[in-house]
Amino acid sequence: MKKILTVISSLFIILCYGVFLLVSVSQGSDLSTVLIGVGAIALALIPIIFIDRMWTWLKWIFCIGMCFYVISFIGFSVNIFSGFDEEIPTDENLLIMVYGCRTYEKPSKLLRERLDAALVLLNDYPDSICVVTGGQGNNEPITEAESMRRYLVEMGIDNSRIYPEPKATSTVENIDYTRKLVEENGLQDYKVVGVSTDFHLRRIRILCDTAGFETLLIPAKSSNPVMLLSNLVREYMSYVKMFLLHV
């Protein structure tokens, strides 16, 4: 039974990180991201290849470790999608805050899904304004904020309603720099409504509450199952980093 559980768990991890690795390589991610995927797959292969030659105590370590990862990953994946049916107020001025992600000058599919969700709000609330937040990664030709601004303008949103925030390189910085932008532009009377992909909102809520940044959250639905699995792996690692390093 111990061997069966270990092998099944190892194969699950290989599947998850195999998808993560393929997506990362196809997107031109940095070397450290690729090495994480390679390292996780190599670690998961060890018990499959060498389990019959391992000491008993080492077999138990791999069994417990692999099973813990699978159970925690599945529980995590279920939990982060719950609890975001927040109601948008109709009697307040709204500031729609769109969290950036990968752009190829034109927004990636994931980023377009976020922008399209924001467009619904911007069209439904014509007096609302929008903050697009995201800097420029090493593999991005322009800032995510500029890419988002161009997309929204192409879709009919007046440029005067859009406030780009072009420096943030993480979710923590999205929140910190947007709060500074709000203060510098005297926008404190606006109710902030954050828009991001559904799997991202739970972490945004934790970080906003920690920073004392009051916001409602609206999900953009994930539509690509392969990308969703890759992003769940990335998000799981982000939670580990957040709780271990408090960032």
Buried (B, 14 or more C-beta within 10 A) or exposed (E): EBBEBBBEBBBBBBEBBBBBBEBBEEBBBEEEBBEBBEEBBEBBBBBBEEBEEBEEEBBEBBBBBBBEBBEEBEEBBEEBBEEBEBEBEEEBEBBBBBBBBBBBEEBBEBBBBBBBBBBEBBEEBEEBBBBBBBBBBEEBEBBBBBBBBBBBEEEEBEEEBBBBBBBBBBBBBBBBBBBEBBEEEEBEEBBBBBBBBBBBBBBBBBBBEEEEBEBBBBBBEBEEEEBBBBBBBBBBBBBEEBEEEEE
